[in-house]
Amino acid sequence: MKDRTGDTSSNKCVNVCTFFTFIIVVTTFGTFSILQWKEIIKLNERITRLEFGRLVTVQKRNQDELTPSENNFNDVYEKLMNEISEKQKDLLRKYCSNSSKICLPGATGPKGEKGSKGDPGHSGGCGSKHRIVQRDLQGLLGTQFNDVADTCCNHLAKPMLTGPAVVVVPANKGGDVILPCKPTGLPPAQITWSPAVDPKHQGRYIQTVDGLLVRSTEFTDSTTFTCQATNIFGTVNKKFNLIVTDPIKINITPSQSQLNANQKEDLTCSFSGVPPPTVKWYHVTYNGLKELITSGVTTGAQQSVLHLDSVGALSAGQYICEVANGFENKSVSSSLNVISKPVIIGGPNNHLVNIGTTLTLYCDNIANPPASVSWNFPKTGSIPPKTARINSDGSVTLFHVDAFSEGDYTCTATNSVGSTTASGRLSINVPFTVTASPHNRPLVSGESFLQLTCDSSGGGQTQFSWSKTNSPPLSGNPGKFLLVGDGLIVTSVDLATDTGVYVCNGTNGNKQGSDKVVLYKDMGQLNCSTTFNDCGVGISGACGGTCPGTCTSGNIYGYFRYTLSSLVCLAGKHAGPVNNNKVIWTVEPTTDTFEAKLSNGIQSKSFGLDIQEAVFWTQQQTGVPSPLG
């Protein structure tokens, strides 16, 4: 039969059945998806609640306020994580990629967007003070959190291991050692070890909360162990290079010995250990230095021999065998005494010193038996000169050496086996000096000539020349000044022009020196009102006289350098103590001002620029000047 549309009854039945079948399939699939999604949401809510419960547990544990029922949150959490299927893990990864922290609740965040077709909506925004809140969880556990500190709790994160990725762990054979592997991360990581079983299957590899315990270590345990920590967010590895060692054992023979000079000796150092150690030999010398020995050593697998050939006094001392393998080092020593004649290690040597120097000459020696020391002096033989002192250590001290001290000094160290000598030459360096005389020479009116002499010391032939300060060369007036050998003759003495400072210069080709004399116009007895101007000499001239010693007031200008209008005797007291009331001064050119100064109870005044100045003459031209006769 056909209906109005022309379909037969059988076709219509097929279409209806197909429609209802489609409806049933869609409904069933949708119902299953909704139920699955609700189960996932339910699991996530359980995780959230448990994580907040863990936070409360931690806080209460820190404050010692835990109840027995609150102490099992970790166990419940672990059981829940084991229930999560692979699809639920994917969802948790997606969830944690957007918000990897579960924190204390703050103010409620903005409402999330509505999901579509069964998919969850976007997460809500952060609440106040940057705390992450997915929903208002206040009161979930029957506790108000409003007053809890604004800090975040545990991270959901992949495992992490502190320290370097590869660690070397040494262990003595037969002992126990732990390879520490305690990862961080949430959920707690599952730890696996490779290798996890000892080679002899004796159950010596035991996994503990602190790491892998290796008991009764053997050499076969020396390998690389890998700790792998895994949770749903990732995996991390750490390697441990376990090196099982055998403690170093060491011995030396002989431990001590005594030899005569030129004999031989072998020192044998026996050793063992794992890893195989290396050997070094050292000699502790007479002065305490530890010197590495680089020759005469033969080393095998477990033995090293130091060959000592033809020993002498310097061979004596301590010999050290040092063994090391990078994990430990040990050493052992042997002492050697040598019977021999002395060896001088610090003799007199050669010295060049200035005249007047005090120095000590040594004769340090090594000897067994100990040695006695004797000296031979250049001028007195075995008898020490008066300026020499023999010290208790065998050295000799020479005081204020001079030309008599110059020469060869020989010391001899002697014991029952023999004797040894050493020598050194002492050379005296005499300073080159030039001396002119007389240093202070008054000129007398009417003298036809006067003579100045010059001498030198310090070695070599000396050539002399003369000059006058602030004056033309004397050679330009040969009729007035005669240069004769080491002296100077001044003819037709003129008090107005011939006074002043004369300089003798001497040289021996290597060194040079000079000395000064002053020729001055003697004014005789001065009084308190005498000024420098009263002398009447010009620039480069010199004057002198005797002060009464009772001058206490008046005008002076300057300090050590005075204007020519200043009072001579008062300026002498101002400049320094007057020698027997005698003062000598020179007149010199100047372009400077004069300072005011309180000195020796006398106040001078300042003065402006001038072209001449009076300067008190001193026989020694260095240091602070003072008037000298």
Beta strands, then each sheet from edge to edge (+ up, - down):
strand 1: 101-103
strand 2: 152-155
strand 3: 157-160
strand 4: 166-172
strand 5: 177-180
strand 6: 184-186
strand 7: 190-194
strand 8: 205-208
strand 9: 211-214
strand 10: 224-231
strand 11: 234-253
strand 12: 256-260
strand 13: 265-274
strand 14: 278-284
strand 15: 290-292
strand 16: 297-299
strand 17: 303-308
strand 18: 317-324
strand 19: 329-346
strand 20: 351-354
strand 21: 359-361
strand 22: 364-368
strand 23: 372-376
strand 24: 388-390
strand 25: 396-398
strand 26: 407-414
strand 27: 419-429
strand 28: 433-437
strand 29: 440-443
strand 30: 449-457
strand 31: 463-468
strand 32: 481-484
strand 33: 487-491
strand 34: 500-507
strand 35: 512-525
strand 36: 542-546
strand 37: 561-562
strand 38: 582-589
strand 39: 598-599
strand 40: 602-603
strand 41: 612-616
sheet 1: 1+ 2-
sheet 2: 3+ 6-
sheet 3: 4+ 11+ 10- 7+
sheet 4: 4+ 11+ 13- 17+ 16-
sheet 5: 5+ 9- 8+
sheet 6: 12+ 19+ 18- 14+ 15-
sheet 7: 12+ 19+ 22-
sheet 8: 20+ 27+ 26- 23+
sheet 9: 21+ 25- 24+
sheet 10: 28+ 30- 33+ 32-
sheet 11: 29+ 35+ 34- 31+
sheet 12: 29+ 35+ 36+ 38- 41+ 37-
sheet 13: 39+ 40-
end
